[in-house]
Amino acid sequence: MDSITIVVLASIVVAAVAIAAGLYAPAKAMGGALTQALESIARQPESANQIIRALLVGMALIEALAIYVFVIVLIILFANPLLAYLKK
């Protein structure tokens, strides 16, 4: 195999691992945050609005992390800078 084939194959494997790990962690964090928020609301229903507001902000930040991982994976797959380096 030539070097370009190895780089493309490695890029695909790295992208698959990154998307798997990069989306599992935010999903796990969102589940934990939702669980804690629901437990807090059950204990103190009068502060439900504040808890929900904080929950939504936290979930938006967690989701942003997943979007960043997705964008990096797309860059690895479709705009790989190593391919331009190897073609020289």
N, C-alpha and C positions, 0 to 999 in steps of 0.2 A: 504494500500500500504506500502511496506517496503521502507527503506531508499534508497536503490539502485535505485528503480523505480522512486522515487521522484527526485533524483539527475540526472538521465538520462532525465526525462521529463523537468526538469528545464534547463538542458544543451541545449536541443533542442530549447526551447523557447528563451533562451538567444542568442543562435547562430542565430536564425531567426531574432531577433531584431537587433543584431549586424551587420548582413550582410545587412539588409535593411537600417539602419542608416549609416553604414560605407561605403556604396556604393552610397547612395544618396548625401551625402555631397561632395565627390570628383567630382561626375558628375555635380553637381550644380556649383562647383568652376571652373571646366573646361569650362563650358558654359559661365560663367562670364569672365573668362580670354580670351577666344576666342572673345567674343563680344568686350571687351576693346581693344584687339589687332587689330581687324579689324577697329574699329573706329579710332585708332591711325594711322594706315596705310592710312586710307582715308584722314586724316588731313595732314599727312607728308609722302608722298610716297617715298621721298628720303631716309628715315631711315627705310624702310621696312625690310632690312636684319637684322638690329640690333633688331628690334621688334620681328621678327619671331624667331630669335635665343633665345631671352629671353623667348618668349612664349613656345618654345619647352622644354627648361630647366624647366620652371615652371610646364608644363604639366607632365613631367617625374616625378617630385617630388610629384605632386598630385596623379599620378597613383601609385607611390610607397606606398602612404598611403592606397590606396584601396587594394593593394596586401598584406600589413601588416594585414589589417582587415581580409582578406580572410584566411591568414595563422593562425591567432589567432582563427578564427571560426573552422578551421579544427582541431586545437589542442583541442578545447573545445569538439568537437564531437567525435573524434577518439582516442585521447590520454589524456582523462580527468584524471587529477591526483587525483581527489576526489574519483574516483571509487576504486583505489588501497587503499586509506585510509579507505574506508568503508568496504572493504573485510577483513580487519584484525580482 
